[in-house]
Amino acid sequence: MFAEVLGNVWKVLGPIIEISALSYVFYRFYTAVAQTKAQQIIKILFGLIAIYSIAFAFGLKTFLWMFQHLTVPLVIFICVVYQPELRRAFTQMFSGRNRFFRMGVQTTAEQIETILNACNVLVSKNRGALIVFTRHLGIKGIVDSGTKLNADLSSALILTVFDHDTPLHDGAMIISGGKILAAGCYLPLSEQTDIKKSFGTRHRAALGLAEESDAIVLIVSEETGAISLTYNANLYYDLDSPTVKRMLLALFSYHDVTPQDVMEAASDEAE
């Protein structure tokens, strides 16, 4: 009797649960893709769905045959062409602003202050720097490309690494929590074609990593002294230290705050 009642309840609730779960997954994927530079994927998918619906409604056998035989190759093609964007979209789904999935290493306000103090000294000495903050996605390949340090974070060590006389000053420093994991690391260059020509290799490398992972990259320009951040495939150029600190605190917090929110707040204060 109980099993029969339970079965009847599941017949009613089962489809509702399935539809709700699928709807949530599709919604998360849609919002994640919308936050990347892969909006073309959404347009392609909606376009294909529209064409298939029309072909099915009017019985267009040629189109239906094409969909039946070309769906798998088309999916593979989209995955290959938009691999970085899809990777970032799935990262957004399972980390992003979802507290349940937040497992990244946090960086404290004191540690951020230590890093910014070193950056300001580097600016005064016309030195450049490239500092990567890890978050949720692992970047072991990037860490392995440099010299592993696993040292406690300090302004003195940052200044030493980025001095012109050291062999590590041209690469990136990787920071996770209160540790400097490695220095002299190689970052992938951005493939964006609309980057300003005035931006050097450091900015392109920082943007390249921000396109492929959820890491945050801090750049100190050797030529202009500008301090910038890259995150979520976006470059925030020439920021003052208080704004950089607020953005980093927002990005490493558990609150639903985005860098865009911080930038808007900073603009309001300036006005």
C-alpha positions as CSV (number, residue, x, y, z in Angstrom):
1,M,0.0,0.0,0.0
2,F,2.7,2.4,1.0
3,A,4.8,1.5,-2.1
4,E,1.8,2.2,-4.3
5,V,1.2,5.6,-2.8
6,L,4.8,6.4,-3.1
7,G,4.8,5.4,-6.7
8,N,1.8,7.6,-7.4
9,V,3.4,10.5,-5.7
10,W,6.6,10.0,-7.7
11,K,4.5,9.9,-11.0
12,V,3.3,13.4,-10.1
13,L,6.5,14.9,-8.6
14,G,9.1,13.1,-10.8
15,P,8.4,15.1,-14.0
16,I,8.3,18.3,-12.0
17,I,11.7,17.6,-10.4
18,E,13.2,16.6,-13.7
19,I,12.0,19.7,-15.5
20,S,13.1,21.9,-12.6
21,A,16.6,20.3,-12.5
22,L,17.0,20.6,-16.3
23,S,15.7,24.2,-16.2
24,Y,18.2,25.1,-13.5
25,V,21.1,23.6,-15.4
26,F,20.1,25.4,-18.7
27,Y,19.6,28.6,-16.8
28,R,23.0,28.4,-15.1
29,F,24.7,27.5,-18.5
30,Y,22.9,30.4,-20.2
31,T,23.9,33.0,-17.6
32,A,27.4,31.6,-17.4
33,V,27.9,31.8,-21.2
34,A,26.3,35.3,-21.2
35,Q,29.0,36.5,-18.8
36,T,31.8,35.4,-21.2
37,K,32.6,36.4,-24.7
38,A,30.8,33.4,-26.2
39,Q,27.3,34.9,-26.8
40,Q,27.6,33.5,-30.3
41,I,27.1,30.0,-28.9
42,I,23.7,31.1,-27.6
43,K,22.7,32.6,-31.0
44,I,23.9,29.5,-32.8
45,L,21.9,27.2,-30.5
46,F,18.7,29.2,-30.7
47,G,19.1,29.5,-34.5
48,L,19.5,25.7,-34.9
49,I,16.5,25.1,-32.6
50,A,14.4,27.5,-34.7
51,I,15.4,25.9,-38.0
52,Y,14.7,22.4,-36.6
53,S,11.3,23.4,-35.3
54,I,10.4,24.9,-38.7
55,A,11.7,21.8,-40.5
56,F,9.8,19.5,-38.1
57,A,6.5,21.5,-38.4
58,F,6.6,21.5,-42.2
59,G,8.0,18.1,-42.7
60,L,11.2,19.2,-44.5
61,K,12.8,15.8,-44.8
62,T,16.1,17.1,-46.2
63,F,16.7,19.5,-43.2
64,L,15.6,16.7,-40.8
65,W,18.1,14.3,-42.4
66,M,20.9,16.9,-42.1
67,F,20.1,17.5,-38.4
68,Q,20.1,13.8,-37.8
69,H,23.5,13.2,-39.4
70,L,25.3,16.4,-38.7
71,T,24.3,17.1,-35.0
72,V,27.3,15.2,-33.5
73,P,30.0,16.8,-35.9
74,L,28.4,20.2,-35.2
75,V,28.6,19.8,-31.4
76,I,32.3,18.7,-31.7
77,F,33.0,21.7,-34.0
78,I,31.4,24.1,-31.5
79,C,33.3,22.5,-28.6
80,V,36.6,22.8,-30.4
81,V,36.1,26.4,-31.7
82,Y,34.7,27.7,-28.4
83,Q,36.7,25.6,-26.0
84,P,38.1,28.5,-23.9
85,E,34.7,30.1,-23.6
86,L,32.9,26.9,-22.7
87,R,35.6,26.1,-20.1
88,R,35.0,29.5,-18.6
89,A,31.2,29.1,-18.8
90,F,31.4,25.8,-16.8
91,T,33.7,27.5,-14.3
92,Q,31.1,30.3,-13.8
93,M,28.4,27.6,-13.3
94,F,30.2,25.8,-10.6
95,S,32.0,28.7,-8.9
96,G,31.2,32.2,-9.8
97,R,28.7,33.7,-7.4
98,N,27.4,30.4,-6.1
99,R,28.4,30.1,-2.4
100,F,27.8,26.3,-2.4
101,F,30.6,25.8,-4.9
102,R,33.1,28.4,-3.5
103,M,36.2,26.5,-2.5
104,G,38.9,28.8,-3.7
105,V,41.8,30.0,-1.5
106,Q,41.0,33.4,0.0
107,T,43.5,36.3,0.1
108,T,43.1,38.6,3.1
109,A,43.0,42.4,3.2
110,E,46.4,42.4,5.0
111,Q,48.0,40.3,2.3
112,I,46.5,42.5,-0.4
113,E,47.9,45.5,1.3
114,T,51.4,43.9,1.4
115,I,51.2,43.3,-2.3
116,L,50.0,46.8,-3.2
117,N,52.7,48.3,-1.0
118,A,55.3,46.4,-3.1
119,C,53.6,47.4,-6.3
120,N,53.7,51.1,-5.4
121,V,57.5,50.8,-4.7
122,L,57.9,49.1,-8.1
123,V,56.0,52.0,-9.8
124,S,58.4,54.5,-8.1
125,K,61.4,52.6,-9.4
126,N,60.0,52.1,-13.0
127,R,59.8,48.4,-12.5
128,G,57.1,46.1,-14.0
129,A,55.3,43.2,-12.4
130,L,52.9,40.4,-13.2
131,I,51.2,38.8,-10.2
132,V,48.6,36.0,-10.5
133,F,46.0,35.3,-7.7
134,T,44.6,31.7,-7.9
135,R,41.0,31.2,-7.2
136,H,38.9,28.1,-7.9
137,L,40.4,26.6,-11.1
138,G,43.8,25.0,-10.7
139,I,46.7,26.4,-12.9
140,K,49.3,23.7,-12.2
141,G,50.6,24.0,-15.7
142,I,51.4,27.7,-15.2
143,V,53.0,27.1,-11.8
144,D,55.2,24.3,-13.3
145,S,56.4,26.6,-16.0
146,G,58.3,28.8,-13.5
147,T,60.6,28.4,-10.5
148,K,58.7,27.0,-7.5
149,L,59.2,29.0,-4.3
150,N,56.4,28.1,-1.9
151,A,57.5,31.1,0.3
152,D,55.6,33.2,2.7
153,L,54.2,36.4,1.1
154,S,56.2,39.5,1.8
155,S,56.8,42.9,0.1
156,A,60.6,42.3,0.3
157,L,60.4,39.1,-1.7
158,I,58.1,40.6,-4.3
159,L,60.5,43.5,-4.8
160,T,63.4,41.1,-5.0
161,V,61.8,38.9,-7.7
162,F,60.8,41.8,-9.9
163,D,64.2,43.6,-9.7
164,H,65.9,43.9,-13.1
165,D,68.9,42.0,-12.0
166,T,67.0,38.7,-11.2
167,P,66.3,36.0,-13.8
168,L,62.6,35.8,-12.7
169,H,61.5,39.4,-13.2
170,D,60.1,38.9,-16.7
171,G,57.7,36.1,-15.8
172,A,54.6,36.0,-13.6
173,M,54.5,35.4,-9.8
174,I,51.8,33.0,-8.6
175,I,50.1,33.7,-5.2
176,S,47.7,31.5,-3.4
177,G,46.5,32.7,-0.1
178,G,49.5,33.8,1.9
179,K,52.0,31.9,-0.2
180,I,54.1,32.7,-3.2
181,L,54.0,29.4,-5.1
182,A,56.3,30.3,-8.0
183,A,57.9,33.0,-10.0
184,G,59.1,33.4,-13.6
185,C,56.0,31.6,-14.9
186,Y,54.8,31.8,-18.5
187,L,51.3,32.9,-19.2
188,P,49.3,32.3,-22.4
189,L,49.0,35.4,-24.6
190,S,45.5,36.7,-25.4
191,E,44.1,35.9,-28.8
192,Q,41.8,39.0,-28.8
193,T,42.4,41.1,-31.9
194,D,40.9,44.4,-30.4
195,I,43.6,44.9,-27.7
196,K,45.2,48.3,-27.9
197,K,48.6,48.2,-29.6
198,S,50.0,50.2,-26.8
199,F,49.6,47.3,-24.4
200,G,52.7,45.3,-24.0
201,T,53.3,41.6,-23.4
202,R,52.5,41.7,-19.7
203,H,48.9,43.0,-20.4
204,R,48.4,40.4,-23.2
205,A,49.6,37.6,-21.0
206,A,47.5,38.7,-18.1
207,L,44.4,38.9,-20.3
208,G,45.3,35.5,-21.9
209,L,45.2,33.8,-18.5
210,A,42.0,35.6,-17.5
211,E,40.4,34.3,-20.7
212,E,41.3,30.7,-19.8
213,S,40.8,30.5,-16.1
214,D,39.1,32.3,-13.2
215,A,42.5,33.7,-11.9
216,I,43.0,37.4,-11.2
217,V,46.1,39.0,-12.6
218,L,47.6,42.3,-11.3
219,I,49.9,44.1,-13.8
220,V,52.3,46.9,-13.1
221,S,53.4,48.6,-16.3
222,E,57.1,49.3,-16.5
223,E,56.6,52.0,-19.2
224,T,53.7,53.9,-17.7
225,G,53.5,52.9,-14.1
226,A,49.8,52.0,-14.5
227,I,48.4,49.3,-12.2
228,S,45.8,47.2,-13.8
229,L,43.7,44.0,-13.2
230,T,42.4,41.3,-15.5
231,Y,39.6,39.1,-14.5
232,N,36.9,37.2,-16.4
233,A,38.5,38.0,-19.8
234,N,38.3,41.7,-19.0
235,L,41.1,44.3,-18.5
236,Y,40.6,47.1,-15.9
237,Y,43.4,49.5,-16.8
238,D,45.2,52.2,-14.8
239,L,43.5,51.9,-11.4
240,D,44.5,53.6,-8.2
241,S,45.6,51.5,-5.2
242,P,42.3,51.9,-3.2
243,T,40.2,50.8,-6.2
244,V,42.5,47.8,-6.7
245,K,42.2,46.9,-3.1
246,R,38.4,47.2,-3.1
247,M,38.1,45.1,-6.3
248,L,40.4,42.3,-4.9
249,L,38.5,42.2,-1.7
250,A,35.2,42.0,-3.6
251,L,36.5,39.2,-5.8
252,F,37.9,37.2,-2.8
253,S,34.8,37.7,-0.6
254,Y,31.8,35.4,-0.2
255,H,29.4,38.3,-0.9
256,D,27.5,38.7,-4.2
257,V,29.7,41.6,-5.4
258,T,31.3,41.7,-8.8
259,P,34.3,43.9,-10.0
260,Q,31.8,45.9,-12.0
261,D,29.9,46.8,-8.8
262,V,33.2,47.9,-7.3
263,M,34.1,50.0,-10.3
264,E,30.7,51.7,-10.3
265,A,31.1,52.5,-6.6
266,A,34.6,53.9,-7.2
267,S,33.2,56.1,-10.0
268,D,30.5,57.4,-7.7
269,E,33.0,58.3,-5.0
270,A,35.2,60.1,-7.6
271,E,32.2,62.2,-8.6
